[in-house]
Amino acid sequence: MIQPMPRVPSSPFTVTVALVVAAALVGVAGNREAAPLFSFGVIADIQYRDADPQGTRFYRDSVGKLKAAVDHLNTLPLRFTIQLGDLIDGAYSSYNAILPLYDALRGRHYHVLGNHDFAVDPGDKGRVLHRLGLDRLGAGTGYYDFGEHGWRFVILNGDDLSVLAHPPGSAPRLASERYLAALRQKGVTSAQEWNGGIDIAQREWLARTLDKATRAEERVVVLCHFPLLPAEKSGVWNDEALLSILRSHPAVVAYFSGHAHEGAYVQEGRIHFLTFQGMVEGQQPAYAVVDVLPDALRVTGFGREASRVLTIAER
């Protein structure tokens, strides 16, 4: 049964966003004032469900926070917005309340698959890609890419290998359980059920896509729900295999992720690894606008998200 959308509590979050917008703009003043080639929005871990708060996670408040963020982003000249996974946290019906708010973005907007997006009944797991429109991108694999003004954005599906994304007893679920068990025997820190991995077919696709981008002299941002660096409990299962591919392709400028709600930042060589803070946390929103400059990515954070400038190394 389709549930009615909850009333959007816009007032307190609208006021909060107005304040944090001003603070964020002051925070980046003087940092590479050049006009951007283009700009895009980023939101991580909205993680809505109709549930009381648990610890620092305010599940119902994600409705108001997302509404305020979308209202603000709709005032900006963005080429697109992308949410980094975990749009919901439990129950397929949660999409009915939160997805229309995200779809209210006037510009193009994209999805990355997260682990909580599959926290639904087993019979509903196979419906998630269609619900998010991802059956039309990347031949229904959950990974895809698109170009923008000399840049390529490569979206990975970190739930290829997952004990949450596949129904119990299915071949992908059994293969994922075996893979996770082997990682645990090796003592791999990220061998946790709430994480996932990239299978060999997707890694081969990634290498081919980065090869093409390199030949086309494009710059690349790779996006995935699960972090790569810093290495921690919330990371990709097969992080070294993925890192090896990124390190061997000079076109890669940055790797953007969510999942670790407190956020993180590491630079390794020419690649910036940025984990965005989760919107579900606390009572302030968290999202960002990224300005693409000729020599940097200028990240303006709103709410709890930090602002920073990511310098692009010469190839």
C-alpha atoms as a printed R data frame, in Angstrom:
    type eleno elety resid chain resno      x       y       z
1   ATOM     1    CA   MET     A     1  0.000   0.000   0.000
2   ATOM     2    CA   ILE     A     2  1.360   3.443  -0.886
3   ATOM     3    CA   GLN     A     3  1.687   5.535   2.235
4   ATOM     4    CA   PRO     A     4  0.979   9.274   2.137
5   ATOM     5    CA   MET     A     5  3.978  11.558   2.333
6   ATOM     6    CA   PRO     A     6  4.516  13.017   5.798
7   ATOM     7    CA   ARG     A     7  4.028  16.714   6.350
8   ATOM     8    CA   VAL     A     8  7.325  18.478   5.653
9   ATOM     9    CA   PRO     A     9  8.484  20.438   8.733
10  ATOM    10    CA   SER     A    10 10.145  23.164   6.685
11  ATOM    11    CA   SER     A    11 10.418  26.127   9.048
12  ATOM    12    CA   PRO     A    12 13.236  25.194  11.459
13  ATOM    13    CA   PHE     A    13 15.372  23.615   8.758
14  ATOM    14    CA   THR     A    14 14.806  26.493   6.327
15  ATOM    15    CA   VAL     A    15 16.095  28.909   8.952
16  ATOM    16    CA   THR     A    16 19.055  26.641   9.675
17  ATOM    17    CA   VAL     A    17 19.962  26.375   6.006
18  ATOM    18    CA   ALA     A    18 19.789  30.158   5.573
19  ATOM    19    CA   LEU     A    19 22.296  30.562   8.378
20  ATOM    20    CA   VAL     A    20 24.683  27.828   7.273
21  ATOM    21    CA   VAL     A    21 24.623  29.014   3.649
22  ATOM    22    CA   ALA     A    22 25.919  32.378   4.779
23  ATOM    23    CA   ALA     A    23 28.559  30.757   6.999
24  ATOM    24    CA   ALA     A    24 29.732  28.427   4.242
25  ATOM    25    CA   LEU     A    25 30.091  31.231   1.727
26  ATOM    26    CA   VAL     A    26 32.161  33.233   4.189
27  ATOM    27    CA   GLY     A    27 34.307  30.142   4.837
28  ATOM    28    CA   VAL     A    28 35.422  29.823   1.213
29  ATOM    29    CA   ALA     A    29 35.778  33.524   0.509
30  ATOM    30    CA   GLY     A    30 39.144  34.279  -0.992
31  ATOM    31    CA   ASN     A    31 39.771  30.662  -2.061
32  ATOM    32    CA   ARG     A    32 40.207  30.611  -5.844
33  ATOM    33    CA   GLU     A    33 37.568  33.160  -6.774
34  ATOM    34    CA   ALA     A    34 37.555  32.199 -10.459
35  ATOM    35    CA   ALA     A    35 34.193  31.418 -12.011
36  ATOM    36    CA   PRO     A    36 33.691  27.651 -12.192
37  ATOM    37    CA   LEU     A    37 33.485  25.681 -15.409
38  ATOM    38    CA   PHE     A    38 30.365  24.145 -13.864
39  ATOM    39    CA   SER     A    39 29.010  23.187 -10.433
40  ATOM    40    CA   PHE     A    40 27.182  20.212  -8.953
41  ATOM    41    CA   GLY     A    41 25.518  19.272  -5.669
42  ATOM    42    CA   VAL     A    42 26.386  16.370  -3.357
43  ATOM    43    CA   ILE     A    43 24.263  14.810  -0.590
44  ATOM    44    CA   ALA     A    44 25.173  11.713   1.431
45  ATOM    45    CA   ASP     A    45 23.241   9.291   3.647
46  ATOM    46    CA   ILE     A    46 19.811  10.889   3.811
47  ATOM    47    CA   GLN     A    47 18.695   7.577   5.319
48  ATOM    48    CA   TYR     A    48 15.020   8.357   5.905
49  ATOM    49    CA   ARG     A    49 12.672   6.035   7.731
50  ATOM    50    CA   ASP     A    50  9.570   6.584   9.825
51  ATOM    51    CA   ALA     A    51 11.313   5.852  13.128
52  ATOM    52    CA   ASP     A    52 12.303   7.589  16.337
53  ATOM    53    CA   PRO     A    53 15.883   8.866  16.654
54  ATOM    54    CA   GLN     A    54 18.563   6.367  17.562
55  ATOM    55    CA   GLY     A    55 21.649   7.951  19.064
56  ATOM    56    CA   THR     A    56 22.694  10.763  16.729
57  ATOM    57    CA   ARG     A    57 20.522   9.592  13.826
58  ATOM    58    CA   PHE     A    58 17.303  11.554  13.352
59  ATOM    59    CA   TYR     A    59 15.543   9.482  10.726
60  ATOM    60    CA   ARG     A    60 12.292  11.434  10.354
61  ATOM    61    CA   ASP     A    61 14.133  14.769  10.298
62  ATOM    62    CA   SER     A    62 15.738  13.791   6.986
63  ATOM    63    CA   VAL     A    63 12.462  14.843   5.342
64  ATOM    64    CA   GLY     A    64 12.775  18.446   6.486
65  ATOM    65    CA   LYS     A    65 16.527  18.599   5.988
66  ATOM    66    CA   LEU     A    66 16.321  17.267   2.438
67  ATOM    67    CA   LYS     A    67 13.436  19.598   1.581
68  ATOM    68    CA   ALA     A    68 15.440  22.606   2.746
69  ATOM    69    CA   ALA     A    69 18.563  21.444   0.918
70  ATOM    70    CA   VAL     A    70 16.648  20.886  -2.327
71  ATOM    71    CA   ASP     A    71 14.994  24.309  -2.041
72  ATOM    72    CA   HIS     A    72 18.445  25.869  -1.717
73  ATOM    73    CA   LEU     A    73 20.074  23.812  -4.491
74  ATOM    74    CA   ASN     A    74 17.231  24.755  -6.832
75  ATOM    75    CA   THR     A    75 18.321  28.405  -6.548
76  ATOM    76    CA   LEU     A    76 21.818  27.599  -7.866
77  ATOM    77    CA   PRO     A    77 23.024  27.066 -11.458
78  ATOM    78    CA   LEU     A    78 23.993  23.414 -10.985
79  ATOM    79    CA   ARG     A    79 24.601  20.995 -13.843
80  ATOM    80    CA   PHE     A    80 23.470  18.091 -11.668
81  ATOM    81    CA   THR     A    81 23.172  16.760  -8.109
82  ATOM    82    CA   ILE     A    82 24.160  13.314  -6.891
83  ATOM    83    CA   GLN     A    83 23.220  11.519  -3.687
84  ATOM    84    CA   LEU     A    84 25.873   9.081  -2.477
85  ATOM    85    CA   GLY     A    85 23.630   6.250  -1.297
86  ATOM    86    CA   ASP     A    86 21.429   5.267   1.639
87  ATOM    87    CA   LEU     A    87 18.437   7.306   0.581
88  ATOM    88    CA   ILE     A    88 16.378   5.183   2.989
89  ATOM    89    CA   ASP     A    89 16.978   3.045   6.062
90  ATOM    90    CA   GLY     A    90 14.417   0.280   6.161
91  ATOM    91    CA   ALA     A    91 11.076  -0.532   4.474
92  ATOM    92    CA   TYR     A    92 10.525  -0.225   0.741
93  ATOM    93    CA   SER     A    93  7.635   2.153   1.479
94  ATOM    94    CA   SER     A    94 10.184   4.689   2.773
95  ATOM    95    CA   TYR     A    95 10.914   5.571  -0.851
96  ATOM    96    CA   ASN     A    96  7.378   6.948  -1.149
97  ATOM    97    CA   ALA     A    97  8.138   9.681   1.387
98  ATOM    98    CA   ILE     A    98 11.709  10.682   0.504
99  ATOM    99    CA   LEU     A    99 12.190  10.052  -3.231
100 ATOM   100    CA   PRO     A   100  9.667  12.705  -4.393
101 ATOM   101    CA   LEU     A   101 11.573  15.297  -2.359
102 ATOM   102    CA   TYR     A   102 14.845  14.413  -4.092
103 ATOM   103    CA   ASP     A   103 13.071  14.311  -7.451
104 ATOM   104    CA   ALA     A   104 11.967  17.909  -6.813
105 ATOM   105    CA   LEU     A   105 15.474  18.968  -7.870
106 ATOM   106    CA   ARG     A   106 15.015  20.933 -11.081
107 ATOM   107    CA   GLY     A   107 18.275  19.854 -12.669
108 ATOM   108    CA   ARG     A   108 19.596  16.399 -13.485
109 ATOM   109    CA   HIS     A   109 20.028  14.240 -10.415
110 ATOM   110    CA   TYR     A   110 21.628  10.874  -9.896
111 ATOM   111    CA   HIS     A   111 21.775   8.032  -7.384
112 ATOM   112    CA   VAL     A   112 24.581   5.936  -5.951
113 ATOM   113    CA   LEU     A   113 23.537   2.643  -4.364
114 ATOM   114    CA   GLY     A   114 24.129   2.239  -0.629
115 ATOM   115    CA   ASN     A   115 23.756  -0.675   1.750
116 ATOM   116    CA   HIS     A   116 20.653   0.724   3.483
117 ATOM   117    CA   ASP     A   117 18.887   1.160   0.143
118 ATOM   118    CA   PHE     A   118 18.494  -2.624   0.253
119 ATOM   119    CA   ALA     A   119 17.303  -2.787   3.883
120 ATOM   120    CA   VAL     A   120 13.918  -3.938   2.586
121 ATOM   121    CA   ASP     A   121 12.033  -7.227   2.548
122 ATOM   122    CA   PRO     A   122 13.735  -9.944   0.454
123 ATOM   123    CA   GLY     A   123 11.029  -9.771  -2.190
124 ATOM   124    CA   ASP     A   124 11.608  -6.028  -2.625
125 ATOM   125    CA   LYS     A   125 15.401  -6.104  -3.073
126 ATOM   126    CA   GLY     A   126 15.088  -6.733  -6.794
127 ATOM   127    CA   ARG     A   127 12.857  -3.661  -7.167
128 ATOM   128    CA   VAL     A   128 15.311  -1.100  -5.809
129 ATOM   129    CA   LEU     A   129 17.184  -0.340  -9.042
130 ATOM   130    CA   HIS     A   130 13.923   0.226 -10.900
131 ATOM   131    CA   ARG     A   131 12.588   2.450  -8.096
132 ATOM   132    CA   LEU     A   132 15.682   4.649  -8.379
133 ATOM   133    CA   GLY     A   133 15.688   4.646 -12.184
134 ATOM   134    CA   LEU     A   134 18.997   2.791 -12.270
135 ATOM   135    CA   ASP     A   135 17.615   0.041 -14.490
136 ATOM   136    CA   ARG     A   136 17.898   2.604 -17.303
137 ATOM   137    CA   LEU     A   137 21.573   3.386 -16.618
138 ATOM   138    CA   GLY     A   138 24.479   0.992 -17.040
139 ATOM   139    CA   ALA     A   139 22.206  -1.792 -18.348
140 ATOM   140    CA   GLY     A   140 20.762  -2.262 -14.880
141 ATOM   141    CA   THR     A   141 24.104  -3.022 -13.225
142 ATOM   142    CA   GLY     A   142 23.931  -0.150 -10.745
143 ATOM   143    CA   TYR     A   143 27.189   1.313 -12.100
144 ATOM   144    CA   TYR     A   144 27.436   3.832 -14.916
145 ATOM   145    CA   ASP     A   145 29.246   6.990 -16.055
146 ATOM   146    CA   PHE     A   146 28.524  10.298 -17.726
147 ATOM   147    CA   GLY     A   147 30.537  13.200 -19.107
148 ATOM   148    CA   GLU     A   148 30.373  16.899 -18.346
149 ATOM   149    CA   HIS     A   149 32.520  19.650 -19.898
150 ATOM   150    CA   GLY     A   150 35.730  17.604 -20.206
151 ATOM   151    CA   TRP     A   151 35.132  15.670 -16.990
152 ATOM   152    CA   ARG     A   152 33.882  12.116 -16.492
153 ATOM   153    CA   PHE     A   153 31.888  11.017 -13.455
154 ATOM   154    CA   VAL     A   154 32.130   7.286 -12.781
155 ATOM   155    CA   ILE     A   155 29.531   5.847 -10.402
156 ATOM   156    CA   LEU     A   156 30.335   2.488  -8.811
157 ATOM   157    CA   ASN     A   157 27.969  -0.064  -7.313
158 ATOM   158    CA   GLY     A   158 29.568  -1.059  -4.014
159 ATOM   159    CA   ASP     A   159 26.790  -3.592  -3.440
160 ATOM   160    CA   ASP     A   160 27.889  -5.943  -6.212
161 ATOM   161    CA   LEU     A   161 29.322  -8.089  -3.434
162 ATOM   162    CA   SER     A   162 26.929  -7.733  -0.513
163 ATOM   163    CA   VAL     A   163 25.072  -9.834   2.028
164 ATOM   164    CA   LEU     A   164 22.383  -7.136   2.260
165 ATOM   165    CA   ALA     A   165 21.616  -6.328  -1.374
166 ATOM   166    CA   HIS     A   166 20.752  -9.850  -2.519
167 ATOM   167    CA   PRO     A   167 17.916 -12.140  -1.319
168 ATOM   168    CA   PRO     A   168 18.891 -15.007   1.007
169 ATOM   169    CA   GLY     A   169 19.809 -18.163  -0.894
170 ATOM   170    CA   SER     A   170 20.429 -16.377  -4.205
171 ATOM   171    CA   ALA     A   171 23.668 -17.051  -6.067
172 ATOM   172    CA   PRO     A   172 25.014 -13.479  -5.557
173 ATOM   173    CA   ARG     A   173 24.187 -13.674  -1.843
174 ATOM   174    CA   LEU     A   174 25.935 -17.034  -1.404
175 ATOM   175    CA   ALA     A   175 29.002 -15.807  -3.317
176 ATOM   176    CA   SER     A   176 29.095 -12.677  -1.172
177 ATOM   177    CA   GLU     A   177 28.818 -14.697   2.042
178 ATOM   178    CA   ARG     A   178 31.753 -16.864   0.977
179 ATOM   179    CA   TYR     A   179 33.799 -13.796   0.059
180 ATOM   180    CA   LEU     A   180 33.028 -12.097   3.390
181 ATOM   181    CA   ALA     A   181 33.924 -15.252   5.345
182 ATOM   182    CA   ALA     A   182 37.291 -15.439   3.556
183 ATOM   183    CA   LEU     A   183 38.018 -11.786   4.376
184 ATOM   184    CA   ARG     A   184 37.180 -12.355   8.028
185 ATOM   185    CA   GLN     A   185 39.568 -15.298   8.177
186 ATOM   186    CA   LYS     A   186 42.288 -12.948   6.929
187 ATOM   187    CA   GLY     A   187 41.380 -10.374   9.595
188 ATOM   188    CA   VAL     A   188 40.403  -7.659   7.097
189 ATOM   189    CA   THR     A   189 39.098  -4.649   9.052
190 ATOM   190    CA   SER     A   190 36.364  -3.781   6.550
191 ATOM   191    CA   ALA     A   191 34.945  -7.342   6.567
192 ATOM   192    CA   GLN     A   192 31.630  -6.191   8.027
193 ATOM   193    CA   GLU     A   193 28.119  -7.018   6.838
194 ATOM   194    CA   TRP     A   194 27.264  -3.351   6.422
195 ATOM   195    CA   ASN     A   195 29.984  -2.905   3.776
196 ATOM   196    CA   GLY     A   196 30.248  -4.279   0.248
197 ATOM   197    CA   GLY     A   197 32.634  -4.906  -2.611
198 ATOM   198    CA   ILE     A   198 33.246  -4.469  -6.318
199 ATOM   199    CA   ASP     A   199 33.226  -7.685  -8.338
200 ATOM   200    CA   ILE     A   200 35.658  -8.467 -11.146
201 ATOM   201    CA   ALA     A   201 33.262  -7.587 -13.988
202 ATOM   202    CA   GLN     A   202 32.733  -4.114 -12.563
203 ATOM   203    CA   ARG     A   203 36.460  -3.621 -11.928
204 ATOM   204    CA   GLU     A   204 37.194  -4.527 -15.546
205 ATOM   205    CA   TRP     A   205 34.504  -2.057 -16.666
206 ATOM   206    CA   LEU     A   206 36.061   0.614 -14.432
207 ATOM   207    CA   ALA     A   207 39.522   0.067 -15.933
208 ATOM   208    CA   ARG     A   208 38.120   0.296 -19.483
209 ATOM   209    CA   THR     A   209 36.177   3.461 -18.631
210 ATOM   210    CA   LEU     A   210 39.248   5.108 -17.109
211 ATOM   211    CA   ASP     A   211 41.324   4.070 -20.128
212 ATOM   212    CA   LYS     A   212 38.850   5.843 -22.428
213 ATOM   213    CA   ALA     A   213 38.814   8.930 -20.206
214 ATOM   214    CA   THR     A   214 42.593   9.066 -20.245
215 ATOM   215    CA   ARG     A   215 42.708   8.836 -24.046
216 ATOM   216    CA   ALA     A   216 40.064  11.562 -24.279
217 ATOM   217    CA   GLU     A   217 42.131  13.738 -21.894
218 ATOM   218    CA   GLU     A   218 39.207  13.942 -19.488
219 ATOM   219    CA   ARG     A   219 39.517  14.378 -15.752
220 ATOM   220    CA   VAL     A   220 37.647  11.895 -13.594
221 ATOM   221    CA   VAL     A   221 35.751  11.833 -10.315
222 ATOM   222    CA   VAL     A   222 34.880   8.321  -9.104
223 ATOM   223    CA   LEU     A   223 31.897   8.028  -6.760
224 ATOM   224    CA   CYS     A   224 30.881   5.102  -4.561
225 ATOM   225    CA   HIS     A   225 28.897   4.745  -1.360
226 ATOM   226    CA   PHE     A   226 31.751   3.051   0.493
227 ATOM   227    CA   PRO     A   227 35.014   4.881   1.324
228 ATOM   228    CA   LEU     A   228 38.452   3.743   0.192
229 ATOM   229    CA   LEU     A   229 40.764   5.935   2.267
230 ATOM   230    CA   PRO     A   230 41.270   6.288   5.137
231 ATOM   231    CA   ALA     A   231 41.166   2.487   5.486
232 ATOM   232    CA   GLU     A   232 38.692   1.710   8.240
233 ATOM   233    CA   LYS     A   233 35.763  -0.478   9.301
234 ATOM   234    CA   SER     A   234 33.430   1.252   6.842
235 ATOM   235    CA   GLY     A   235 35.516   0.722   3.718
236 ATOM   236    CA   VAL     A   236 35.152  -1.268   0.506
237 ATOM   237    CA   TRP     A   237 35.836  -4.979   1.066
238 ATOM   238    CA   ASN     A   238 38.346  -5.299  -1.775
239 ATOM   239    CA   ASP     A   239 39.838  -1.844  -1.380
240 ATOM   240    CA   GLU     A   240 43.354  -2.670  -2.588
241 ATOM   241    CA   ALA     A   241 42.103  -4.035  -5.918
242 ATOM   242    CA   LEU     A   242 40.104  -0.857  -6.473
243 ATOM   243    CA   LEU     A   243 42.911   1.440  -5.322
244 ATOM   244    CA   SER     A   244 45.295  -0.269  -7.739
245 ATOM   245    CA   ILE     A   245 43.045   0.657 -10.661
246 ATOM   246    CA   LEU     A   246 42.673   4.285  -9.559
247 ATOM   247    CA   ARG     A   247 46.382   4.738  -8.903
248 ATOM   248    CA   SER     A   248 47.273   3.457 -12.371
249 ATOM   249    CA   HIS     A   249 45.084   6.001 -14.170
250 ATOM   250    CA   PRO     A   250 46.361   9.607 -14.102
251 ATOM   251    CA   ALA     A   251 42.965  10.937 -15.176
252 ATOM   252    CA   VAL     A   252 41.514  10.278 -11.690
253 ATOM   253    CA   VAL     A   253 41.352  13.441  -9.580
254 ATOM   254    CA   ALA     A   254 39.029  12.460  -6.737
255 ATOM   255    CA   TYR     A   255 37.047   9.656  -5.130
256 ATOM   256    CA   PHE     A   256 33.829  10.784  -3.388
257 ATOM   257    CA   SER     A   257 31.938   8.562  -0.922
258 ATOM   258    CA   GLY     A   258 29.455   8.529   1.948
259 ATOM   259    CA   HIS     A   259 28.646   5.695   4.406
260 ATOM   260    CA   ALA     A   260 30.951   6.912   7.214
261 ATOM   261    CA   HIS     A   261 28.626   9.592   8.556
262 ATOM   262    CA   GLU     A   262 31.281  11.617  10.346
263 ATOM   263    CA   GLY     A   263 33.075  12.281   7.056
264 ATOM   264    CA   ALA     A   264 36.792  12.099   6.296
265 ATOM   265    CA   TYR     A   265 39.437  13.424   3.956
266 ATOM   266    CA   VAL     A   266 42.750  11.987   2.756
267 ATOM   267    CA   GLN     A   267 44.977  12.943  -0.151
268 ATOM   268    CA   GLU     A   268 47.194  10.219  -1.573
269 ATOM   269    CA   GLY     A   269 49.413  11.433  -4.371
270 ATOM   270    CA   ARG     A   270 47.250  13.240  -6.916
271 ATOM   271    CA   ILE     A   271 43.930  11.685  -5.725
272 ATOM   272    CA   HIS     A   272 41.649  13.315  -3.165
273 ATOM   273    CA   PHE     A   273 39.551  10.875  -1.131
274 ATOM   274    CA   LEU     A   274 36.604  12.784   0.338
275 ATOM   275    CA   THR     A   275 33.870  11.179   2.460
276 ATOM   276    CA   PHE     A   276 30.861  13.467   2.893
277 ATOM   277    CA   GLN     A   277 28.981  13.695   6.176
278 ATOM   278    CA   GLY     A   278 25.620  11.960   6.501
279 ATOM   279    CA   MET     A   279 22.484  14.105   6.383
280 ATOM   280    CA   VAL     A   280 20.680  11.761   8.822
281 ATOM   281    CA   GLU     A   281 23.056  12.720  11.633
282 ATOM   282    CA   GLY     A   282 22.182  15.458  14.107
283 ATOM   283    CA   GLN     A   283 19.710  18.266  13.680
284 ATOM   284    CA   GLN     A   284 21.578  20.274  11.050
285 ATOM   285    CA   PRO     A   285 21.581  19.408   7.355
286 ATOM   286    CA   ALA     A   286 24.767  18.315   5.606
287 ATOM   287    CA   TYR     A   287 25.372  18.731   1.891
288 ATOM   288    CA   ALA     A   288 27.776  20.455  -0.461
289 ATOM   289    CA   VAL     A   289 28.215  22.255  -3.761
290 ATOM   290    CA   VAL     A   290 31.323  21.465  -5.790
291 ATOM   291    CA   ASP     A   291 32.632  24.119  -8.178
292 ATOM   292    CA   VAL     A   292 34.826  22.683 -10.913
293 ATOM   293    CA   LEU     A   293 37.671  25.102 -11.589
294 ATOM   294    CA   PRO     A   294 40.477  24.732 -14.136
295 ATOM   295    CA   ASP     A   295 42.942  23.790 -11.382
296 ATOM   296    CA   ALA     A   296 40.819  22.725  -8.394
297 ATOM   297    CA   LEU     A   297 37.549  21.376  -7.048
298 ATOM   298    CA   ARG     A   298 36.116  23.956  -4.655
299 ATOM   299    CA   VAL     A   299 33.827  22.245  -2.128
300 ATOM   300    CA   THR     A   300 31.416  24.538  -0.297
301 ATOM   301    CA   GLY     A   301 29.855  22.708   2.620
302 ATOM   302    CA   PHE     A   302 26.545  23.545   4.250
303 ATOM   303    CA   GLY     A   303 25.466  22.626   7.769
304 ATOM   304    CA   ARG     A   304 27.927  20.117   9.190
305 ATOM   305    CA   GLU     A   305 29.787  19.625   5.901
306 ATOM   306    CA   ALA     A   306 33.212  21.286   5.757
307 ATOM   307    CA   SER     A   307 34.395  23.546   2.947
308 ATOM   308    CA   ARG     A   308 37.732  22.856   1.273
309 ATOM   309    CA   VAL     A   309 39.664  23.314  -1.956
310 ATOM   310    CA   LEU     A   310 41.036  20.189  -3.690
311 ATOM   311    CA   THR     A   311 43.936  21.155  -5.924
312 ATOM   312    CA   ILE     A   312 44.228  19.306  -9.232
313 ATOM   313    CA   ALA     A   313 47.729  17.992  -9.889
314 ATOM   314    CA   GLU     A   314 49.321  18.367 -13.301
315 ATOM   315    CA   ARG     A   315 49.253  15.185 -15.366
